[in-house]
C-alpha cells in the first residue's frame, strides 16, 4: 500500500470510528476540534523533533535508519504529522509510543498503528484507555465490545522499561510509578539527549490530575525528581502541554517548577485539612500564591488539582 492510499484508508477508518463513539467527555476533557488546527514541525537535535497541533505534543525521531513517534494526538492532526515527518516517504515507522492513555495522546493511534511495526505503551495503558472510554459513556449502558472497537490499543507493552537500539539511536521508555496517571512513560532518546515527559509536565499551566486513571501527586513529585536526577544536565525535555509564553520544550529547571508547584499544593491542602476545612472550602481558591506564571481567571483547573490533593491526603489518613 502506498502512502497516499494508506492516508485515504486511515481517514476513512478514523471517520468511521468517530461516528461510533462518544469519547469527547473523557475525564481529561479533549479540546473542541478546530476546523484547521495550526500545526508545526520543529527539529530539536540528533534527528529528534516535535510536532504541535491539537492535543499533546508529538515527539519524533527521523534518521536514515530509524523512525520513531511519541504520542499521536487526534486523527486529523495525526494524519498531518504522519505525512510531514522529515524523510518519512513511504517508510514504515519502527515504533510509535504512547506516554499514557488520554485521548489527546492516543486518539491518533488509528492513523499511526497501521504505519508502525509496533505500538508501545506501559502495561497499564490499555486497561486505563478502556476504562476512560467506559466512563465517557455518561450514564449509558456501555457495550464492552463497542468500547474495545472504539479504541486502538498498544500491541507491545512493558512493565518497567522498554529499550531498543534503532539505527544509531537508543530509545528507552521508563515507568516510574503512578503520577499523572497509573501508566505514564518517560521516553528517552539517549544519544540525542532528548527526553519526552508526556503529561508529567504541564509547563506553567494548571495540570490535570487523573485520580480515576490512577494518578498520585506524591508519585508525580517523585517522578519529576527522578527524571531530573536520571538525565544529563543539558537534556532537552519535551512537555505534553505548555503555557504559550514558555512553550513545550525546556530544561530540568522546568521540571523543578512543576515539582515545586505540586509540593506547594500538597503543603497548602495539608494545612487546610489540619485547620478543619472541608473539601468545598479547599477547592475554592482562584490561584495558588507563589506561581504567577500559572495564573488564569476562574474557571480554571486549580480547583480540580486541590480536590485531587485533598482526596489523596484524606484517603491516606483513613
N, C-alpha and C positions, 0 to 999 in steps of 0.2 A: 504494500500500500504506500503510495507516495504521500508527501507531506500535505498537499492540497486536498487529496481525498480524505486523509485522516482528519484534517481540521473540519471538513464538512461533516464527517461522521460524528466527531466529538460535539459539534454544535447541535446536531440532531439529537444525540443522546442526552446532552445536558438539558435541552429544552424539554424532552420527554420526562426526565426526572423532575424538573422543576414543576411540571404540570401535575405530578403525582404526589407532591409532598408539601408540607407546611412547616418549613424549618426556620422561617424568619423570626419566630418567637422564642428561640433558644434562650437559655439562662444568660448567655452573653449576647445581648442584642446586636444583630447584624445591622450595619448601616443600610439605609434605603438605597436601592440601586440607582446609580447615576446614569443618565441617558448616554453620556460619553465620558467615562471616567478618565481623568488625567493620568497618564502613565509615563514612567521614566525608567530607563536603564542607566545605572551608574557603576562603572568599574571602580573597584577599591584597590586591590593589589594581588599579585600572584595568580591572576586568572579568575579571581573571585570578585563578584559584584552584587548589586542589589537591584531589584525591580520593585517600584512602588506603583500602586494602582488603587484598588478598592479592597481593603482588608489588611491582614498582617503582612509585613514586609517579606518579600520573597528573596532568598539568597540564591546565588548560582555560582557554579564553578564551570568554566569553559576553557579547556586547553586542547591541544592537538590530540590527546589520547584519553580524555575524560570529560564527562558531562554529569553534573550533579545539580539538583534543585532542592531547596529547603523551603517548605510550605507552598501552598497552592492557591491562596485567596479564594475567589469565586470563579465559576466557569467562564464568564465573559473576559475578565482580566487574565485568567489563566491562559486562554487562547492567545491573547496578545503577547503574553510572556513567552509561551512556547514558540511562537513564530519569530520572536525577536532576540532570543538568546544569541549572543555573538558566536558565530561559527557553527550553529546547530545544523543548518541544511537539512538533510534527510537522516541525520544520525539518530541513534537510539540513546536515551538518557541512561546512564549507568545506575543511578539511584535517585529517587525522589523521597525526601524525608519529611515527615510531619513532626513539628516540635510539640504539638499537643492536639487535642480533639476538636477544638472550637471551629465552627463553620467557616469563619473568615480565614482559617488556615488549612482547612481540608475540603472546602466546597469545590475547589478546582481539581480534586483528585480524579474526577470523571474525565478530565482532559489529560492529565499527566500520567495516570496509571497505564493506559494503553501505549504510551510513548516511552515507558521506562522498563528496564529489566527488573527492577524491584521497587516496591513502595514500602517504605520502612517507617516504623513508629515504635515507641516504647510499648511494652506488653499490655499495659492497662488501657491504651488508647482506643482500641476497637470497642470494648465494652462501654467506656465513657462516651464514645461517639454515639453508640446505640441508645444509651440511657438519656443523653441530651436530646436526641431526636424524639424519644418517647415522651419526655417532659414537654416538648414543643407541641404535642397534640392537644394541649389546652383543654383537658377535661373530656375529650372524646374517648371512645374505647378503641385504643390503637390496635392495629393488626401487626403483630411482631414481624410477620413475613413482609408486610409492606414497608415497615421501618427498615428492615435489613436491605430491601431492594432500593430504598431511597438514598442509601449511603454507599460510598466507595471506600472500603477499608484497606488498611495496610495488609500486604501479603507476607511481609517479613517483619517479625517483632523481636524485641530483645528485652531482657530483664534490667540489666545494669549498663552494659556497654556494647555497642556495635562499632566495629572498626574495620576499615577496608583500605588497602592501598590501591588507588585508582590512578593509573598512569603515573605521573610524577608527584602526585599529592597523596597524603594520608588523611582520610576523612573519618572522624570519630563522633559518635553520638553517645552522650552520657546522661544517665538518670541519677539525680542526686536526692531523690525523695520527693514527697508531696510539697508543692509550693503554690504556684498559680492554679494548678490542677493536680490531680493524682497521677499524671503521666507526662510531665514536662521533660523534654530532651534539650540539652545544650549540644550544638553541633559545631565541631572544631575542624577547620581546615588548617592542619598543623604547619605545613611548610609556608603557606601564605600568612600564617599567624592572624587568622580572622576567625572570630567566634560568633556564631548566631545564637542569641539568647532566647529567641522566640518571645513569648509574652512575660518572661521573667523580668523584663524591663519595659515599663511604660515611661518613656523619657520625659519627665516633668509634666505628666498628666496623671490625674487620679486613676488608679488601676481598677481592674475588675478582679475580685477575689471569689473564685467559684467554689464555694463550700459544698454544694451538691455534687460538684465534679471532683471532690477530694482535696480541695485547697487547704493549706496550712500556712498562716502568716509566719509562725516560728520557723517552719521549714523553708519558707521563702527567704527569710533573713539569712538562714544558714547557707542556702544555695547561692545567694549573691556573694557572701563572704568566701565560700569555697571557690567560686569562679574567679574572684579577684586573686586568690592565692594560687590557683592552679595554672594560670596562663601568664605569658611574659608581660612585663610592664608596658611594652609598646603594642600589645594586641589591639586590633580594631574590633570593636563589638558592634554587632547588628542587633537592633531592637525591634520588637514586634510593632510598636506604636510610639509616636513621639509628638511632643509639642512642636508645631512648625518652627518656632524660634530656635529649637535645639536639635531637631532632626531625629533620624532613626539610625544613626551611627555615632559612635563615640569611643570613649576610653574607660578605664577602670574607675575613674572618678565619678562617672555617671552611674555605675553600679552602686557605688557607695552612697550617692544621693538617694537612690531607691531604697537601699538598706536603712539609711538614716530616717527616711520617711516612715517606713514600717515600724522601726524601733520607737519613733515618736508616737505613732498611732497606738501601739501596744501600751506604752507608758501612760498616755493620756487616758485611754479607756480603762486601764487598770486603776488609775486614781479615781475616775468617775465611779467605778464599781465599789471601790473602798469607801467612797463618800455616800453610798447608798442610793445612787441614781439608777433609775430603771432604763431599759433599752430605748424607749421613745425619747427620753431626755438626752441620752448619749448621742443618738444619731442625728440630732437636730443641728449640729454645728455646721455653719456655712463653709468655712475654710479653716484648715489647720494652721495655727500660728507657726512661724518659722520656715514655711515653704511657699514663699510668694510666687515662685515660678509655676507652681501647680494651680494657683488660684483662678477660679472661674465662678461667675454668679450661680446661684441656685436656679434650676435644678442641676446638680452635678452628682458624680459618683461617690463623693466622700461619705455620705450617709451610709451607703452600702458597705464601704470599707470599714467604717466604725461599727456597723452592725455585725459584720463578719468577725471583727476583733472581739466584740462583746460575747458573741456566741462561743468563740474559741476559748476565751478566758473563763467564762462561766461553766462551760462543759468540762473544762479541765479541773474546775474546783468542786464538781459534784461527784 
